[in-house]
Amino acid sequence: MNERQIAESIGKLVGIVTALEQQVLALLLAAAKAGMDPEDVRRAIEAMPEPNVPSLGKDAHDQAMVGFMRRVELAALQREDHPSGKGWLERLLEAVRGSKAQ
């Protein structure tokens, strides 16, 4: 492969990954509004076999998974009928305050 073909391949891969991320985020938001518990997502991820990620992609994979779980938590905060009885903005502010304390 020459440099142009490599650049095209990387560009296509980035486009696919970006589309997958957008689709997953839409599903997360819909699931959160339907009552999804972030712990259910965490347990499902833990139940899956560990993926075979090449060493060059391991850091990127780990960072993406941290970002994914953060988005799961934020999506759950957007629920209007949260069991705590608190509104989404109040829960968001509590989460932000809690993350600053860490």
N, CA, C and O of each residue as an XYZ file, in Angstrom:
408
protein
N       0.833     -1.182      0.000
C       0.000      0.000      0.000
C       0.882      1.251      0.000
O       1.918      1.304      0.663
N       0.449      2.231     -0.746
C       1.185      3.503     -0.716
C       0.541      4.428      0.322
O      -0.489      4.097      0.909
N       1.160      5.585      0.537
C       0.681      6.509      1.566
C      -0.750      6.971      1.322
O      -1.523      7.109      2.270
N      -1.110      7.208      0.078
C      -2.474      7.651     -0.239
C      -3.480      6.580      0.148
O      -4.519      6.891      0.731
N      -3.188      5.331     -0.165
C      -4.102      4.240      0.173
C      -4.202      4.064      1.689
O      -5.281      3.790      2.215
N      -3.095      4.220      2.378
C      -3.114      4.118      3.840
C      -3.961      5.241      4.424
O      -4.774      5.007      5.318
N      -3.775      6.458      3.922
C      -4.554      7.603      4.407
C      -6.045      7.405      4.133
O      -6.877      7.721      4.984
N      -6.385      6.886      2.960
C      -7.793      6.615      2.640
C      -8.361      5.551      3.573
O      -9.489      5.679      4.047
N      -7.593      4.513      3.835
C      -8.052      3.439      4.719
C      -8.276      3.959      6.136
O      -9.268      3.618      6.780
N      -7.352      4.784      6.615
C      -7.509      5.358      7.955
C      -8.725      6.274      7.996
O      -9.486      6.249      8.962
N      -8.914      7.081      6.959
C     -10.078      7.960      6.898
C     -11.378      7.187      6.921
O     -12.319      7.578      7.611
N     -11.446      6.088      6.170
C     -12.661      5.260      6.164
C     -12.890      4.628      7.527
O     -14.021      4.569      8.010
N     -11.811      4.157      8.146
C     -11.932      3.540      9.468
C     -12.435      4.548     10.500
O     -13.288      4.225     11.327
N     -11.908      5.758     10.450
C     -12.363      6.802     11.367
C     -13.845      7.102     11.128
O     -14.594      7.300     12.085
N     -14.269      7.136      9.884
C     -15.684      7.365      9.576
C     -16.575      6.270     10.132
O     -17.641      6.551     10.680
N     -16.147      5.032      9.995
C     -16.925      3.895     10.511
C     -16.997      3.941     12.036
O     -18.068      3.768     12.618
N     -15.863      4.172     12.671
C     -15.836      4.220     14.132
C     -16.698      5.371     14.650
O     -17.408      5.209     15.642
N     -16.645      6.516     13.999
C     -17.456      7.658     14.400
C     -18.947      7.348     14.257
O     -19.740      7.700     15.130
N     -19.327      6.695     13.165
C     -20.735      6.305     12.975
C     -21.167      5.316     14.052
O     -22.270      5.428     14.588
N     -20.315      4.354     14.371
C     -20.649      3.386     15.422
C     -20.801      4.073     16.775
O     -21.697      3.740     17.550
N     -19.923      5.030     17.051
C     -20.023      5.761     18.307
C     -21.337      6.540     18.379
O     -22.000      6.546     19.416
N     -21.708      7.188     17.295
C     -22.958      7.949     17.263
C     -24.159      7.023     17.461
O     -25.097      7.366     18.180
N     -24.130      5.865     16.831
C     -25.228      4.906     16.970
C     -25.331      4.399     18.401
O     -26.428      4.293     18.949
N     -24.186      4.086     19.007
C     -24.186      3.590     20.379
C     -24.694      4.668     21.335
O     -25.458      4.375     22.255
N     -24.272      5.905     21.120
C     -24.735      6.981     21.996
C     -26.242      7.189     21.887
O     -26.907      7.458     22.887
N     -26.775      7.066     20.686
C     -28.228      7.186     20.515
C     -28.943      6.053     21.240
O     -29.971      6.270     21.881
N     -28.403      4.853     21.138
C     -28.991      3.714     21.854
C     -28.896      3.906     23.365
O     -29.838      3.590     24.091
N     -27.772      4.419     23.838
C     -27.619      4.667     25.273
C     -28.650      5.657     25.782
O     -29.278      5.438     26.819
N     -28.821      6.748     25.047
C     -29.782      7.757     25.468
C     -31.196      7.177     25.485
O     -31.959      7.420     26.420
N     -31.539      6.418     24.460
C     -32.872      5.798     24.414
C     -33.044      4.802     25.556
O     -34.096      4.765     26.193
N     -32.031      4.005     25.816
C     -32.113      3.017     26.896
C     -32.200      3.701     28.250
O     -32.943      3.253     29.123
N     -31.453      4.773     28.432
C     -31.499      5.491     29.704
C     -32.869      6.091     29.934
O     -33.407      6.023     31.040
N     -33.433      6.675     28.897
C     -34.768      7.271     29.042
C     -35.832      6.198     29.274
O     -36.892      6.481     29.833
N     -35.549      4.972     28.845
C     -36.491      3.869     29.061
C     -36.311      3.234     30.439
O     -37.083      2.352     30.817
N     -35.297      3.675     31.193
C     -35.130      3.161     32.546
C     -33.908      2.303     32.766
O     -33.801      1.651     33.805
N     -32.983      2.279     31.827
C     -31.777      1.479     31.979
C     -30.997      1.887     33.228
O     -30.889      3.070     33.550
N     -30.468      0.907     33.910
C     -29.610      1.136     35.056
C     -28.162      0.988     34.592
O     -27.823     -0.023     33.977
N     -27.308      1.957     34.865
C     -25.910      1.846     34.437
C     -25.232      0.575     34.935
O     -24.333      0.056     34.273
N     -25.643      0.078     36.070
C     -25.059     -1.162     36.590
C     -25.360     -2.351     35.675
O     -24.551     -3.273     35.566
N     -26.518     -2.329     35.021
C     -26.834     -3.397     34.071
C     -25.847     -3.385     32.908
O     -25.410     -4.439     32.447
N     -25.499     -2.198     32.442
C     -24.535     -2.080     31.343
C     -23.165     -2.535     31.810
O     -22.476     -3.267     31.099
N     -22.766     -2.110     32.999
C     -21.464     -2.498     33.541
C     -21.370     -4.022     33.677
O     -20.361     -4.622     33.310
N     -22.419     -4.632     34.201
C     -22.418     -6.097     34.354
C     -22.369     -6.791     33.002
O     -21.691     -7.808     32.854
N     -23.075     -6.257     32.017
C     -23.055     -6.853     30.674
C     -21.663     -6.774     30.066
O     -21.204     -7.727     29.437
N     -20.992     -5.649     30.249
C     -19.632     -5.509     29.725
C     -18.690     -6.481     30.423
O     -17.858     -7.121     29.780
N     -18.823     -6.587     31.732
C     -17.961     -7.506     32.482
C     -18.219     -8.961     32.109
O     -17.314     -9.790     32.206
N     -19.439     -9.284     31.683
C     -19.779    -10.658     31.311
C     -19.224    -11.046     29.937
O     -19.114    -12.228     29.611
N     -18.879    -10.036     29.142
C     -18.357    -10.326     27.807
C     -16.905    -10.770     27.905
O     -16.174    -10.318     28.787
N     -16.480    -11.658     27.003
C     -15.066    -12.043     27.014
C     -14.189    -10.837     26.688
O     -14.578     -9.961     25.915
N     -13.008    -10.807     27.286
C     -12.072     -9.710     27.032
C     -11.663     -9.731     25.559
O     -11.239    -10.771     25.055
N     -11.785     -8.594     24.861
C     -11.432     -8.580     23.439
C      -9.919     -8.715     23.243
O      -9.130     -8.349     24.114
N      -9.547     -9.230     22.120
C      -8.140     -9.366     21.775
C      -7.725     -8.094     21.031
O      -7.845     -8.005     19.810
N      -7.238     -7.124     21.787
C      -6.859     -5.830     21.222
C      -5.347     -5.823     21.011
O      -4.594     -6.109     21.942
N      -4.894     -5.501     19.804
C      -3.445     -5.418     19.581
C      -2.806     -4.405     20.530
O      -3.444     -3.423     20.910
N      -1.567     -4.635     20.907
C      -0.896     -3.777     21.886
C      -0.888     -2.310     21.464
O      -0.973     -1.430     22.321
N      -0.788     -2.028     20.174
C      -0.794     -0.637     19.707
C      -2.144      0.041     19.942
O      -2.209      1.267     20.033
N      -3.218     -0.737     20.042
C      -4.543     -0.165     20.227
C      -5.069     -0.264     21.640
O      -6.169      0.212     21.922
N      -4.305     -0.878     22.544
C      -4.789     -1.127     23.909
C      -5.115      0.171     24.654
O      -6.181      0.277     25.261
N      -4.216      1.157     24.615
C      -4.488      2.423     25.314
C      -5.730      3.105     24.755
O      -6.563      3.600     25.514
N      -5.856      3.132     23.434
C      -7.023      3.765     22.809
C      -8.301      3.018     23.200
O      -9.328      3.643     23.465
N      -8.240      1.699     23.236
C      -9.399      0.886     23.643
C      -9.795      1.215     25.072
O     -10.969      1.453     25.358
N      -8.819      1.228     25.968
C      -9.111      1.497     27.375
C      -9.704      2.889     27.570
O     -10.647      3.057     28.343
N      -9.161      3.884     26.877
C      -9.698      5.239     26.966
C     -11.124      5.307     26.412
O     -11.979      5.997     26.967
N     -11.371      4.598     25.330
C     -12.714      4.587     24.745
C     -13.717      3.946     25.703
O     -14.855      4.401     25.810
N     -13.296      2.900     26.393
C     -14.200      2.234     27.334
C     -14.498      3.126     28.543
O     -15.623      3.141     29.043
N     -13.492      3.869     29.012
C     -13.720      4.813     30.114
C     -14.719      5.880     29.661
O     -15.646      6.223     30.395
N     -14.525      6.395     28.461
C     -15.456      7.385     27.923
C     -16.857      6.822     27.748
O     -17.846      7.511     27.999
N     -16.940      5.583     27.321
C     -18.237      4.926     27.144
C     -18.970      4.834     28.478
O     -20.155      5.157     28.556
N     -18.278      4.398     29.523
C     -18.943      4.258     30.816
C     -19.353      5.631     31.365
O     -20.380      5.749     32.033
N     -18.562      6.655     31.088
C     -18.943      8.010     31.494
C     -20.225      8.414     30.776
O     -21.106      9.033     31.373
N     -20.328      8.068     29.502
C     -21.543      8.400     28.745
C     -22.750      7.619     29.252
O     -23.868      8.133     29.256
N     -22.526      6.377     29.681
C     -23.617      5.586     30.261
C     -24.148      6.294     31.505
O     -25.357      6.441     31.681
N     -23.228      6.729     32.360
C     -23.641      7.424     33.582
C     -24.391      8.714     33.246
O     -25.420      9.005     33.856
N     -23.890      9.484     32.289
C     -24.548     10.732     31.911
C     -25.913     10.483     31.280
O     -26.858     11.236     31.515
N     -26.013      9.429     30.481
C     -27.300      9.107     29.864
C     -28.316      8.755     30.939
O     -29.480      9.149     30.853
N     -27.884      8.025     31.938
C     -28.804      7.661     33.024
C     -29.256      8.893     33.789
O     -30.383      8.940     34.284
N     -28.386      9.889     33.890
C     -28.757     11.118     34.588
C     -29.840     11.894     33.854
O     -30.533     12.712     34.459
N     -29.993     11.650     32.565
C     -30.967     12.392     31.776
C     -32.382     11.829     31.908
O     -33.333     12.396     31.369
N     -32.515     10.731     32.616
C     -33.854     10.170     32.807
C     -34.730     11.160     33.560
O     -34.296     11.786     34.526
N     -35.937     11.286     33.111
C     -36.875     12.206     33.764
C     -37.552     11.563     34.976
O     -37.940     12.258     35.914
N     -37.691     10.247     34.955
C     -38.422      9.546     36.017
C     -37.472      8.736     36.887
O     -37.753      7.582     37.210
N     -36.363      9.330     37.261
C     -35.347      8.637     38.041
C     -35.933      8.174     39.370
O     -36.707      8.904     39.989
N     -35.573      6.955     39.823
C     -36.128      6.431     41.074
C     -35.875      7.327     42.290
O     -36.623      7.260     43.265
N     -34.838      8.159     42.249
C     -34.546      9.032     43.389
C     -35.573     10.139     43.545
O     -35.675     10.762     44.601
N     -36.346     10.384     42.465
C     -37.323     11.449     42.497
C     -36.737     12.813     42.186
O     -37.456     13.812     42.137
N     -35.421     12.852     41.973
C     -34.759     14.104     41.639
C     -34.792     14.317     40.136
O     -34.799     13.358     39.364
N     -34.812     15.561     39.732
C     -34.777     15.885     38.314
C     -33.399     15.637     37.729
O     -32.418     15.493     38.459
N     -33.332     15.587     36.402
C     -32.064     15.256     35.746
C     -30.995     16.307     36.005
O     -29.819     15.966     36.127
N     -31.379     17.580     36.091
C     -30.389     18.628     36.318
C     -29.797     18.506     37.725
O     -28.588     18.650     37.910
N     -30.632     18.248     38.684
C     -30.151     18.078     40.059
C     -29.193     16.884     40.161
O     -28.161     16.963     40.828
N     -29.545     15.782     39.496
C     -28.673     14.598     39.503
C     -27.358     14.880     38.781
O     -26.300     14.421     39.211
N     -27.426     15.642     37.676
C     -26.221     15.994     36.939
C     -25.285     16.833     37.807
O     -24.080     16.582     37.846
N     -25.833     17.822     38.498
C     -25.011     18.662     39.364
C     -24.374     17.844     40.483
O     -23.211     18.063     40.822
N     -25.114     16.914     41.052
C     -24.552     16.036     42.083
C     -23.415     15.189     41.516
O     -22.388     15.000     42.167
N     -23.606     14.685     40.307
C     -22.567     13.850     39.677
C     -21.323     14.675     39.394
O     -20.203     14.207     39.602
N     -21.513     15.899     38.922
C     -20.359     16.767     38.638
C     -19.624     17.088     39.928
O     -18.395     17.045     39.977
N     -20.369     17.404     40.957
C     -19.737     17.695     42.263
C     -18.995     16.464     42.777
O     -17.905     16.574     43.339
N     -19.595     15.290     42.579
C     -18.960     14.050     43.025
C     -17.687     13.735     42.262
O     -16.726     13.233     42.845
N     -17.665     14.021     40.967
C     -16.476     13.735     40.168
C     -15.351     14.701     40.506
O     -14.180     14.341     40.384
N     -15.672     15.911     40.926
C     -14.639     16.863     41.326
C     -14.000     16.443     42.639
O     -12.827     16.727     42.883
N     -14.777     15.758     43.497
C     -14.255     15.326     44.786
C     -13.272     14.172     44.645
O     -12.476     13.919     45.550
N     -13.323     13.466     43.511
C     -12.444     12.306     43.315
C     -11.127     12.735     42.929
O     -10.244     11.904     42.718
